[in-house]
Amino acid sequence: MTPGAEASGSQPGEHAPVTPDWTCGSCGDDWPCATKRHRLLAEYQRDRAALSVYLGSCLAAATRDLRSAPVSSLQDRFIGWVPRSPRTT
């Protein structure tokens, strides 16, 4: 399995990535699909830094697998959709 991808043997409806194409195993859209994005935001709602680290590792793995894809489009796909939370001082 590609590093950064979720463990194989995922449950139906989990919207886990299928590598090396990085499509959603449930709906077939590019991963992370809209459903997975929504679930990730809910799961990491209190720790956006951890979400960014997780998605960054997925981006690194996808960059190796999807060599012909423009890097900027992969960045948008994997981390560009994450809302920025205001910094607290």
N, CA, C and O atoms as CSV, one atom per row, in Angstrom:
chain,resi,resn,atom,element,x,y,z
A,1,MET,N,N,0.840,-1.170,0.000
A,1,MET,CA,C,0.000,0.000,0.000
A,1,MET,C,C,0.886,1.235,0.000
A,1,MET,O,O,1.980,1.225,0.564
A,2,THR,N,N,0.419,2.270,-0.619
A,2,THR,CA,C,1.164,3.507,-0.684
A,2,THR,C,C,1.140,4.192,0.673
A,2,THR,O,O,0.077,4.290,1.287
A,3,PRO,N,N,2.299,4.675,1.166
A,3,PRO,CA,C,2.302,5.394,2.433
A,3,PRO,C,C,1.373,6.598,2.355
A,3,PRO,O,O,1.317,7.274,1.328
A,4,GLY,N,N,0.651,6.867,3.427
A,4,GLY,CA,C,-0.281,7.980,3.458
A,4,GLY,C,C,-1.696,7.558,3.171
A,4,GLY,O,O,-2.636,8.277,3.510
A,5,ALA,N,N,-1.872,6.407,2.551
A,5,ALA,CA,C,-3.211,5.908,2.261
A,5,ALA,C,C,-3.762,5.226,3.495
A,5,ALA,O,O,-3.008,4.773,4.356
A,6,GLU,N,N,-5.060,5.157,3.574
A,6,GLU,CA,C,-5.688,4.482,4.692
A,6,GLU,C,C,-5.478,2.981,4.556
A,6,GLU,O,O,-5.192,2.478,3.469
A,7,ALA,N,N,-5.622,2.285,5.651
A,7,ALA,CA,C,-5.392,0.845,5.667
A,7,ALA,C,C,-6.359,0.124,4.742
A,7,ALA,O,O,-7.510,0.532,4.589
A,8,SER,N,N,-5.888,-0.939,4.135
A,8,SER,CA,C,-6.759,-1.729,3.283
A,8,SER,C,C,-7.765,-2.468,4.148
A,8,SER,O,O,-7.613,-2.541,5.367
A,9,GLY,N,N,-8.780,-3.007,3.519
A,9,GLY,CA,C,-9.804,-3.694,4.271
A,9,GLY,C,C,-10.787,-2.725,4.894
A,9,GLY,O,O,-11.423,-3.038,5.901
A,10,SER,N,N,-10.916,-1.536,4.294
A,10,SER,CA,C,-11.823,-0.538,4.837
A,10,SER,C,C,-13.267,-0.997,4.698
A,10,SER,O,O,-13.592,-1.845,3.867
A,11,GLN,N,N,-14.106,-0.428,5.517
A,11,GLN,CA,C,-15.521,-0.785,5.540
A,11,GLN,C,C,-16.255,-0.163,4.355
A,11,GLN,O,O,-15.852,0.897,3.876
A,12,PRO,N,N,-17.322,-0.799,3.873
A,12,PRO,CA,C,-18.123,-0.217,2.803
A,12,PRO,C,C,-18.649,1.155,3.234
A,12,PRO,O,O,-19.052,1.344,4.381
A,13,GLY,N,N,-18.640,2.085,2.321
A,13,GLY,CA,C,-19.118,3.429,2.610
A,13,GLY,C,C,-18.123,4.311,3.328
A,13,GLY,O,O,-18.454,5.431,3.716
A,14,GLU,N,N,-16.898,3.818,3.512
A,14,GLU,CA,C,-15.880,4.571,4.239
A,14,GLU,C,C,-15.233,5.661,3.382
A,14,GLU,O,O,-14.643,6.601,3.914
A,15,HIS,N,N,-15.341,5.537,2.079
A,15,HIS,CA,C,-14.755,6.502,1.138
A,15,HIS,C,C,-13.241,6.570,1.291
A,15,HIS,O,O,-12.658,7.652,1.355
A,16,ALA,N,N,-12.619,5.412,1.348
A,16,ALA,CA,C,-11.165,5.298,1.451
A,16,ALA,C,C,-10.534,5.378,0.063
A,16,ALA,O,O,-11.169,5.017,-0.928
A,17,PRO,N,N,-9.279,5.852,-0.013
A,17,PRO,CA,C,-8.620,5.955,-1.312
A,17,PRO,C,C,-8.221,4.589,-1.872
A,17,PRO,O,O,-7.849,3.676,-1.134
A,18,VAL,N,N,-8.309,4.482,-3.177
A,18,VAL,CA,C,-7.817,3.298,-3.890
A,18,VAL,C,C,-6.601,3.777,-4.680
A,18,VAL,O,O,-6.708,4.603,-5.587
A,19,THR,N,N,-5.453,3.238,-4.309
A,19,THR,CA,C,-4.221,3.632,-4.982
A,19,THR,C,C,-3.869,2.591,-6.036
A,19,THR,O,O,-4.304,1.447,-5.903
A,20,PRO,N,N,-3.127,2.910,-7.046
A,20,PRO,CA,C,-2.350,4.128,-7.234
A,20,PRO,C,C,-3.109,5.234,-7.964
A,20,PRO,O,O,-2.528,6.279,-8.253
A,21,ASP,N,N,-4.397,5.030,-8.269
A,21,ASP,CA,C,-5.147,6.053,-9.003
A,21,ASP,C,C,-5.726,7.141,-8.109
A,21,ASP,O,O,-6.142,8.191,-8.600
A,22,TRP,N,N,-5.756,6.903,-6.811
A,22,TRP,CA,C,-6.290,7.843,-5.842
A,22,TRP,C,C,-7.732,8.231,-6.171
A,22,TRP,O,O,-8.091,9.404,-6.267
A,23,THR,N,N,-8.536,7.182,-6.337
A,23,THR,CA,C,-9.971,7.368,-6.496
A,23,THR,C,C,-10.636,6.865,-5.220
A,23,THR,O,O,-10.030,6.141,-4.431
A,24,CYS,N,N,-11.878,7.258,-5.035
A,24,CYS,CA,C,-12.623,6.843,-3.854
A,24,CYS,C,C,-13.148,5.431,-4.067
A,24,CYS,O,O,-13.748,5.134,-5.099
A,25,GLY,N,N,-12.922,4.571,-3.095
A,25,GLY,CA,C,-13.367,3.190,-3.182
A,25,GLY,C,C,-14.872,3.032,-3.075
A,25,GLY,O,O,-15.396,1.960,-3.381
A,26,SER,N,N,-15.582,4.065,-2.651
A,26,SER,CA,C,-17.035,3.985,-2.512
A,26,SER,C,C,-17.779,4.615,-3.677
A,26,SER,O,O,-18.719,4.025,-4.210
A,27,CYS,N,N,-17.359,5.818,-4.075
A,27,CYS,CA,C,-18.117,6.533,-5.110
A,27,CYS,C,C,-17.372,6.670,-6.432
A,27,CYS,O,O,-17.982,7.017,-7.443
A,28,GLY,N,N,-16.061,6.403,-6.445
A,28,GLY,CA,C,-15.286,6.461,-7.677
A,28,GLY,C,C,-14.765,7.835,-8.045
A,28,GLY,O,O,-14.028,7.968,-9.022
A,29,ASP,N,N,-15.130,8.865,-7.287
A,29,ASP,CA,C,-14.616,10.214,-7.561
A,29,ASP,C,C,-13.147,10.299,-7.173
A,29,ASP,O,O,-12.618,9.407,-6.511
A,30,ASP,N,N,-12.492,11.383,-7.591
A,30,ASP,CA,C,-11.134,11.631,-7.132
A,30,ASP,C,C,-11.157,11.712,-5.609
A,30,ASP,O,O,-12.053,12.314,-5.018
A,31,TRP,N,N,-10.142,11.088,-4.980
A,31,TRP,CA,C,-10.067,11.116,-3.520
A,31,TRP,C,C,-9.209,12.280,-3.081
A,31,TRP,O,O,-8.179,12.519,-3.711
A,32,PRO,N,N,-9.560,13.020,-2.045
A,32,PRO,CA,C,-10.732,12.846,-1.204
A,32,PRO,C,C,-11.984,13.403,-1.880
A,32,PRO,O,O,-12.010,14.547,-2.333
A,33,CYS,N,N,-12.997,12.582,-1.934
A,33,CYS,CA,C,-14.271,12.979,-2.541
A,33,CYS,C,C,-15.005,13.925,-1.590
A,33,CYS,O,O,-14.562,14.141,-0.462
A,34,ALA,N,N,-16.107,14.479,-2.039
A,34,ALA,CA,C,-16.864,15.431,-1.222
A,34,ALA,C,C,-17.314,14.812,0.100
A,34,ALA,O,O,-17.257,15.467,1.141
A,35,THR,N,N,-17.756,13.575,0.066
A,35,THR,CA,C,-18.196,12.911,1.297
A,35,THR,C,C,-17.032,12.757,2.267
A,35,THR,O,O,-17.182,13.031,3.458
A,36,LYS,N,N,-15.880,12.324,1.776
A,36,LYS,CA,C,-14.726,12.131,2.655
A,36,LYS,C,C,-14.241,13.463,3.214
A,36,LYS,O,O,-13.841,13.539,4.376
A,37,ARG,N,N,-14.273,14.515,2.395
A,37,ARG,CA,C,-13.870,15.835,2.882
A,37,ARG,C,C,-14.749,16.257,4.052
A,37,ARG,O,O,-14.253,16.739,5.070
A,38,HIS,N,N,-16.040,16.076,3.902
A,38,HIS,CA,C,-16.984,16.420,4.969
A,38,HIS,C,C,-16.673,15.606,6.235
A,38,HIS,O,O,-16.649,16.150,7.340
A,39,ARG,N,N,-16.439,14.322,6.065
A,39,ARG,CA,C,-16.135,13.458,7.217
A,39,ARG,C,C,-14.811,13.827,7.874
A,39,ARG,O,O,-14.699,13.810,9.100
A,40,LEU,N,N,-13.808,14.161,7.065
A,40,LEU,CA,C,-12.518,14.555,7.627
A,40,LEU,C,C,-12.635,15.857,8.425
A,40,LEU,O,O,-12.043,15.983,9.497
A,41,LEU,N,N,-13.389,16.813,7.908
A,41,LEU,CA,C,-13.570,18.064,8.642
A,41,LEU,C,C,-14.261,17.819,9.978
A,41,LEU,O,O,-13.911,18.436,10.984
A,42,ALA,N,N,-15.235,16.923,9.988
A,42,ALA,CA,C,-15.921,16.600,11.239
A,42,ALA,C,C,-14.971,15.879,12.201
A,42,ALA,O,O,-14.935,16.189,13.392
A,43,GLU,N,N,-14.212,14.927,11.684
A,43,GLU,CA,C,-13.312,14.144,12.526
A,43,GLU,C,C,-12.197,14.995,13.120
A,43,GLU,O,O,-11.816,14.806,14.275
A,44,TYR,N,N,-11.678,15.923,12.338
A,44,TYR,CA,C,-10.546,16.746,12.764
A,44,TYR,C,C,-10.966,18.168,13.107
A,44,TYR,O,O,-10.149,19.086,13.027
A,45,GLN,N,N,-12.212,18.366,13.482
A,45,GLN,CA,C,-12.704,19.721,13.688
A,45,GLN,C,C,-11.911,20.496,14.739
A,45,GLN,O,O,-11.812,21.721,14.658
A,46,ARG,N,N,-11.365,19.819,15.693
A,46,ARG,CA,C,-10.611,20.495,16.754
A,46,ARG,C,C,-9.095,20.476,16.517
A,46,ARG,O,O,-8.343,21.061,17.296
A,47,ASP,N,N,-8.652,19.819,15.469
A,47,ASP,CA,C,-7.209,19.717,15.232
A,47,ASP,C,C,-6.905,19.795,13.738
A,47,ASP,O,O,-6.560,18.797,13.105
A,48,ARG,N,N,-7.038,20.990,13.195
A,48,ARG,CA,C,-6.784,21.181,11.764
A,48,ARG,C,C,-5.328,20.923,11.415
A,48,ARG,O,O,-5.021,20.537,10.287
A,49,ALA,N,N,-4.420,21.133,12.376
A,49,ALA,CA,C,-3.009,20.852,12.100
A,49,ALA,C,C,-2.818,19.366,11.814
A,49,ALA,O,O,-2.103,19.002,10.880
A,50,ALA,N,N,-3.446,18.514,12.604
A,50,ALA,CA,C,-3.336,17.067,12.372
A,50,ALA,C,C,-3.963,16.683,11.041
A,50,ALA,O,O,-3.443,15.812,10.343
A,51,LEU,N,N,-5.071,17.317,10.678
A,51,LEU,CA,C,-5.689,17.059,9.375
A,51,LEU,C,C,-4.732,17.450,8.257
A,51,LEU,O,O,-4.596,16.722,7.273
A,52,SER,N,N,-4.075,18.583,8.399
A,52,SER,CA,C,-3.123,19.032,7.378
A,52,SER,C,C,-1.941,18.083,7.256
A,52,SER,O,O,-1.462,17.829,6.151
A,53,VAL,N,N,-1.469,17.557,8.376
A,53,VAL,CA,C,-0.359,16.585,8.341
A,53,VAL,C,C,-0.817,15.317,7.622
A,53,VAL,O,O,-0.107,14.797,6.761
A,54,TYR,N,N,-2.004,14.820,7.977
A,54,TYR,CA,C,-2.524,13.610,7.340
A,54,TYR,C,C,-2.679,13.817,5.832
A,54,TYR,O,O,-2.218,12.997,5.038
A,55,LEU,N,N,-3.323,14.906,5.445
A,55,LEU,CA,C,-3.528,15.154,4.017
A,55,LEU,C,C,-2.218,15.432,3.295
A,55,LEU,O,O,-2.073,15.098,2.119
A,56,GLY,N,N,-1.262,16.040,3.990
A,56,GLY,CA,C,0.057,16.261,3.399
A,56,GLY,C,C,0.765,14.951,3.093
A,56,GLY,O,O,1.440,14.827,2.072
A,57,SER,N,N,0.607,13.972,3.984
A,57,SER,CA,C,1.218,12.665,3.727
A,57,SER,C,C,0.528,11.972,2.557
A,57,SER,O,O,1.174,11.288,1.762
A,58,CYS,N,N,-0.777,12.151,2.457
A,58,CYS,CA,C,-1.504,11.596,1.309
A,58,CYS,C,C,-1.063,12.291,0.020
A,58,CYS,O,O,-0.878,11.641,-1.009
A,59,LEU,N,N,-0.897,13.608,0.080
A,59,LEU,CA,C,-0.435,14.365,-1.084
A,59,LEU,C,C,0.933,13.881,-1.537
A,59,LEU,O,O,1.162,13.710,-2.735
A,60,ALA,N,N,1.843,13.658,-0.599
A,60,ALA,CA,C,3.182,13.177,-0.952
A,60,ALA,C,C,3.105,11.821,-1.649
A,60,ALA,O,O,3.787,11.594,-2.649
A,61,ALA,N,N,2.277,10.925,-1.121
A,61,ALA,CA,C,2.124,9.601,-1.733
A,61,ALA,C,C,1.476,9.716,-3.110
A,61,ALA,O,O,1.899,9.047,-4.053
A,62,ALA,N,N,0.465,10.550,-3.228
A,62,ALA,CA,C,-0.228,10.711,-4.508
A,62,ALA,C,C,0.690,11.333,-5.557
A,62,ALA,O,O,0.602,11.002,-6.739
A,63,THR,N,N,1.561,12.223,-5.130
A,63,THR,CA,C,2.509,12.846,-6.060
A,63,THR,C,C,3.410,11.786,-6.684
A,63,THR,O,O,3.748,11.872,-7.864
A,64,ARG,N,N,3.796,10.790,-5.898
A,64,ARG,CA,C,4.618,9.691,-6.445
A,64,ARG,C,C,3.793,8.819,-7.390
A,64,ARG,O,O,4.295,8.376,-8.424
A,65,ASP,N,N,2.530,8.570,-7.041
A,65,ASP,CA,C,1.686,7.696,-7.857
A,65,ASP,C,C,1.162,8.376,-9.120
A,65,ASP,O,O,1.031,7.737,-10.164
A,66,LEU,N,N,0.868,9.653,-9.025
A,66,LEU,CA,C,0.242,10.385,-10.131
A,66,LEU,C,C,1.248,11.353,-10.743
A,66,LEU,O,O,1.022,12.563,-10.778
A,67,ARG,N,N,2.344,10.815,-11.217
A,67,ARG,CA,C,3.462,11.627,-11.706
A,67,ARG,C,C,3.091,12.581,-12.841
A,67,ARG,O,O,3.714,13.633,-12.981
A,68,SER,N,N,2.104,12.240,-13.642
A,68,SER,CA,C,1.764,13.107,-14.773
A,68,SER,C,C,0.799,14.236,-14.396
A,68,SER,O,O,0.564,15.135,-15.203
A,69,ALA,N,N,0.245,14.201,-13.198
A,69,ALA,CA,C,-0.692,15.241,-12.762
A,69,ALA,C,C,0.079,16.487,-12.348
A,69,ALA,O,O,1.127,16.381,-11.711
A,70,PRO,N,N,-0.426,17.669,-12.703
A,70,PRO,CA,C,0.235,18.907,-12.262
A,70,PRO,C,C,0.215,19.005,-10.730
A,70,PRO,O,O,-0.805,18.747,-10.091
A,71,VAL,N,N,1.350,19.379,-10.166
A,71,VAL,CA,C,1.466,19.458,-8.712
A,71,VAL,C,C,0.439,20.419,-8.124
A,71,VAL,O,O,-0.135,20.142,-7.071
A,72,SER,N,N,0.204,21.542,-8.792
A,72,SER,CA,C,-0.751,22.520,-8.260
A,72,SER,C,C,-2.162,21.938,-8.182
A,72,SER,O,O,-2.903,22.246,-7.247
A,73,SER,N,N,-2.542,21.107,-9.147
A,73,SER,CA,C,-3.877,20.506,-9.087
A,73,SER,C,C,-3.965,19.485,-7.960
A,73,SER,O,O,-5.014,19.353,-7.329
A,74,LEU,N,N,-2.869,18.755,-7.696
A,74,LEU,CA,C,-2.861,17.821,-6.583
A,74,LEU,C,C,-2.903,18.558,-5.246
A,74,LEU,O,O,-3.565,18.110,-4.310
A,75,GLN,N,N,-2.204,19.676,-5.155
A,75,GLN,CA,C,-2.246,20.473,-3.922
A,75,GLN,C,C,-3.668,20.967,-3.658
A,75,GLN,O,O,-4.155,20.895,-2.530
A,76,ASP,N,N,-4.328,21.464,-4.695
A,76,ASP,CA,C,-5.716,21.920,-4.546
A,76,ASP,C,C,-6.615,20.764,-4.121
A,76,ASP,O,O,-7.466,20.915,-3.244
A,77,ARG,N,N,-6.419,19.634,-4.741
A,77,ARG,CA,C,-7.258,18.456,-4.486
A,77,ARG,C,C,-7.089,17.918,-3.070
A,77,ARG,O,O,-8.071,17.545,-2.429
A,78,PHE,N,N,-5.860,17.873,-2.579
A,78,PHE,CA,C,-5.602,17.248,-1.289
A,78,PHE,C,C,-5.650,18.211,-0.116
A,78,PHE,O,O,-6.142,17.837,0.948
A,79,ILE,N,N,-5.163,19.431,-0.265
A,79,ILE,CA,C,-5.129,20.329,0.884
A,79,ILE,C,C,-5.750,21.696,0.630
A,79,ILE,O,O,-6.009,22.436,1.579
A,80,GLY,N,N,-5.990,22.038,-0.604
A,80,GLY,CA,C,-6.511,23.366,-0.913
A,80,GLY,C,C,-7.920,23.624,-0.430
A,80,GLY,O,O,-8.322,24.781,-0.309
A,81,TRP,N,N,-8.672,22.596,-0.154
A,81,TRP,CA,C,-10.061,22.742,0.278
A,81,TRP,C,C,-10.220,22.892,1.788
A,81,TRP,O,O,-11.311,23.208,2.262
A,82,VAL,N,N,-9.148,22.669,2.549
A,82,VAL,CA,C,-9.236,22.726,4.010
A,82,VAL,C,C,-9.379,24.184,4.435
A,82,VAL,O,O,-8.513,25.002,4.128
A,83,PRO,N,N,-10.464,24.521,5.141
A,83,PRO,CA,C,-10.633,25.913,5.597
A,83,PRO,C,C,-9.530,26.291,6.576
A,83,PRO,O,O,-9.111,25.493,7.414
A,84,ARG,N,N,-9.088,27.498,6.447
A,84,ARG,CA,C,-8.071,27.996,7.373
A,84,ARG,C,C,-8.780,28.506,8.616
A,84,ARG,O,O,-9.742,29.269,8.530
A,85,SER,N,N,-8.300,28.081,9.756
A,85,SER,CA,C,-8.877,28.572,11.003
A,85,SER,C,C,-8.069,29.780,11.468
A,85,SER,O,O,-6.854,29.828,11.282
A,86,PRO,N,N,-8.733,30.733,12.062
A,86,PRO,CA,C,-7.991,31.912,12.521
A,86,PRO,C,C,-6.996,31.534,13.607
A,86,PRO,O,O,-7.269,30.678,14.448
A,87,ARG,N,N,-5.855,32.174,13.578
A,87,ARG,CA,C,-4.830,31.917,14.592
A,87,ARG,C,C,-5.229,32.585,15.896
A,87,ARG,O,O,-5.780,33.685,15.918
A,88,THR,N,N,-4.939,31.897,16.960
A,88,THR,CA,C,-5.168,32.480,18.272
A,88,THR,C,C,-3.830,32.850,18.867
A,88,THR,O,O,-2.854,32.113,18.721
A,89,THR,N,N,-3.779,33.976,19.530
A,89,THR,CA,C,-2.500,34.424,20.117
A,89,THR,C,C,-2.566,34.463,21.600
A,89,THR,O,O,-1.584,34.816,22.253
